[in-house]
Amino acid sequence: MRGSRSRIVLPLLLALAAVAPSSADDVRRIPAVPRFGLAYWHTMPAEMAVPVFDAASVAIGEQLVVLGGATESMTATPAIQVRSPNYGWQPVGSNLLESRARASITPLGGDRYLVLGGWSGTWGVDATQRADGEILAPLVAGSSKPVAPWPEPLEGHTATRMPDGRIAVVCGCRLRIFDPRLEAWTAEIELERERRFHAATAIGWNLVLVGGDLEGTIESVWLGSGDAHGELWDARLTSRLDESSAIAINERFAFVVGGFDPDTNRTTADTLILDTARRTLRPGPPLADARGACDVALSMHPRGVIALCGEWRDHTARGASETALLFRPLAPRHEMRRWSLPPLPSIGGFARRMAVPRPDGTVELLGGYRFVADGDALPDGRSGIVLDDSNQRLVVDVAGTAD
């Protein structure tokens, strides 16, 4: 087993460059101002009371909620911020129990959510990885309750909701179950491999874990009736994958996008289609940029899988990925396709953007940061760590076809 490896990368000496989309032959472009309204970006009210990035974010009905995050001074905040559909961003009226940046947030049912991990303090000064969490109703001030801490910091963990509402949390060699009815940890399973910065998704009662280990393995953990147990797939990844993204396409298949290979110190543009019934994998349509991306935000849409943002890395060089794609990995006649969506809005080069799926299939995009050198100051004179305070909504029409 291996020790904890830091993967929170906040470069302070490198300006993040925008990534120009590729014009690969297999990409069909949806117009930025679509003739039939297929896809477009809509500007939403901006100017959070406390501009942040790396926050836990969620859409609750028509309201957008941002919990914690890192400020322009690279300090984690406990602030809970709410954007009302009628009045825009409201003054901060509630706080988390602890300051947290890059925590996970998982629905527990009703109006409650589980917030886990993250880091507190000021990055580069006294930042520490958290092992605890809290339950809260984000729209109810003072509703937070503490969650018993994990045995070690929750750096690189995943939290996945299962069909019965329980939450499967994976970090290191442990899988623990959080029961929202009891508001407590109820079971623990030892995994076949120690995993951090892996991808996780639920296919029915199977929790599928991808990468984040030393060998590039895939593991399925059965959490249904009977004894919970895990099993490694015979199929192996072509490279070690950290910070890849996975999403369930249906009751059998999962889609994996990008990732970072510690052996080559590069991100990959590969995508994979996992067949959880046969425990096999096959390549999907690659990302548009050959430099690849890790930590890409994925969401399901009636027309396919939306993939946004992320970060590319190549040894010491890194930059904000401008990924904005619609995938149809299980298209008829096994035609694996992708389409470019309208380019990401706002000033280029912002990393750690928060992409928040909404129940209606739209996606909110907000926040992000970049480092601006003194000689490259923005028009308003700002330099150093600069946050993006814009807020846009991506709309991809459910009607018609892109073929």
Secondary structure, 3 states (H helix, E strand, C coil): CCCCCCCCCCCCCCCCCCCCCCCCCCEEECCCCCCCCCEEEEECCCCCCCCCECCEEEEECCEEEEECCECCCCEECCEEEEEECCCEECCCCEECCCCCECCEEEEEECCEEEEECCEECECCCCCEECCCEEEECCCCCCCCEEECCCCCCCCCCEEEECCCCCEEEEEEEEEEEEECCCCEEEEEEEEEEEECCCEEEEECCEEEEECCCCCCCEEEEECCCCCCEEEECCCCCCCCCECCEEEECCCCEEEEECCEECCCCEECCCEEEEECCCCEEEECCCCCCCCCCECCEEEEECCEEEEECCEEEECCEEEECCCEEEEECCCHHHCCEEEECCCCCCCCCCECCEEEECCCCCEEEECCEEEECHHHCCCCCCCEEEECCCEEEEEECCCCCCC
